Structures are given as C-alpha cells and as structure tokens.
Amino acid sequence: MPVTYRCPQGHETTPVFADLAGDEIPECWDCPRCGRSGSRHPDAGRGRSRAEPYKSHLDYAKERRTPAEAEEVLARALGELRRSRGEPG
C-alpha cells in the first residue's frame, strides 16, 4: 500500500508498505532529500525538525575512515575485482 508523506520543504516521499492496518502505518517519515520529518496529512502543518542533519551512507562512511584508509580499502577491493576477472595486476 503506497503512502505519501510531505516534509516542510515540500518534498514528497511515497514508500510502499506491506499489508498493514491503518494504525500500523507511521504518521511521520524522514525525507530522503532533506532529512526533515514528513507527515501523511497535508494539513498537519510543519513537521518536527531532526536533532541532527540528514546524513547519507557516504557521510557516515567518511566519518569512520581517514582518506588514507579509504584509499587502502578501495585499492584492496579493486585488486580483488581484477583478480576475480582474471586481469593482471
């Protein structure tokens, strides 16, 4: 069942839920574009603001690794990929 949520910035998100009863569907949903809380009800006014700004998966990965560690991980992954393809290198 698709449910549309609108954040205070006007972004719309429409996740699809499995067969859930109406009271099991969340009233609020975080906007994937700006991270603010969106509401199912367009007349609900402005949603709550999050305590911390929205972060993507890449943002969290960058917090865990230094640029040098990231280069090492990337080089290792590329090496494994090349070996699996039978490329020299």
C-alpha positions in Angstrom: 0.0 0.0 0.0 1.7 3.3 -1.1 1.5 6.1 1.4 2.6 9.7 0.6 4.4 11.9 3.1 5.3 15.6 2.6 8.0 17.3 4.5 8.1 21.0 5.5 10.3 21.7 2.4 7.5 20.4 0.2 9.4 17.2 -0.8 7.1 14.2 -1.3 8.1 10.6 -0.5 5.9 7.6 -1.2 7.1 4.4 0.4 5.1 1.2 -0.1 4.0 -0.7 2.9 3.0 -4.4 3.1 -0.5 -5.3 4.1 -0.6 -3.2 7.3 -3.6 -1.9 9.3 -4.0 1.8 9.1 -2.9 2.3 12.7 0.4 0.4 12.0 1.5 2.8 9.3 3.8 5.5 10.7 2.4 9.0 11.0 5.8 10.5 10.1 8.6 9.5 7.7 12.0 11.1 7.3 12.5 12.8 4.0 15.4 11.2 2.0 16.2 14.6 0.4 16.5 16.9 3.4 16.1 14.6 6.4 13.2 16.5 8.0 10.2 14.7 9.2 7.3 14.4 6.8 3.6 13.9 7.6 0.9 11.7 5.9 -1.6 14.5 6.4 -1.0 17.6 4.2 -2.9 19.8 6.6 -0.8 18.8 9.6 1.5 21.8 9.2 5.2 21.8 9.7 6.9 18.6 10.8 9.4 18.3 13.5 13.0 19.1 12.7 15.6 16.4 13.4 18.1 17.0 16.1 20.9 16.3 13.7 21.0 17.0 9.9 20.4 14.2 7.4 23.4 12.1 6.6 23.9 9.8 3.7 25.6 6.4 3.8 28.7 8.1 2.3 28.7 10.7 5.1 28.8 8.0 7.7 31.5 6.1 5.9 33.6 9.2 5.7 33.3 9.7 9.5 34.7 6.2 10.1 37.7 6.3 7.8 40.5 8.7 7.1 41.2 9.4 3.4 44.3 7.2 3.6 42.2 4.3 5.0 39.6 4.8 2.3 42.3 4.7 -0.4 43.6 1.4 1.0 40.2 -0.2 1.1 39.5 0.9 -2.4 42.8 -0.4 -3.7 42.2 -3.8 -2.0 38.7 -4.0 -3.4 39.9 -3.1 -6.9 42.6 -5.7 -6.7 40.1 -8.4 -5.7 37.8 -7.4 -8.5 40.7 -7.6 -11.0 41.8 -11.0 -9.8 38.3 -12.3 -10.0 38.1 -11.2 -13.6 41.5 -12.7 -14.4 43.1 -9.3 -15.1 46.8 -8.8 -14.4 47.6 -6.6 -11.7 
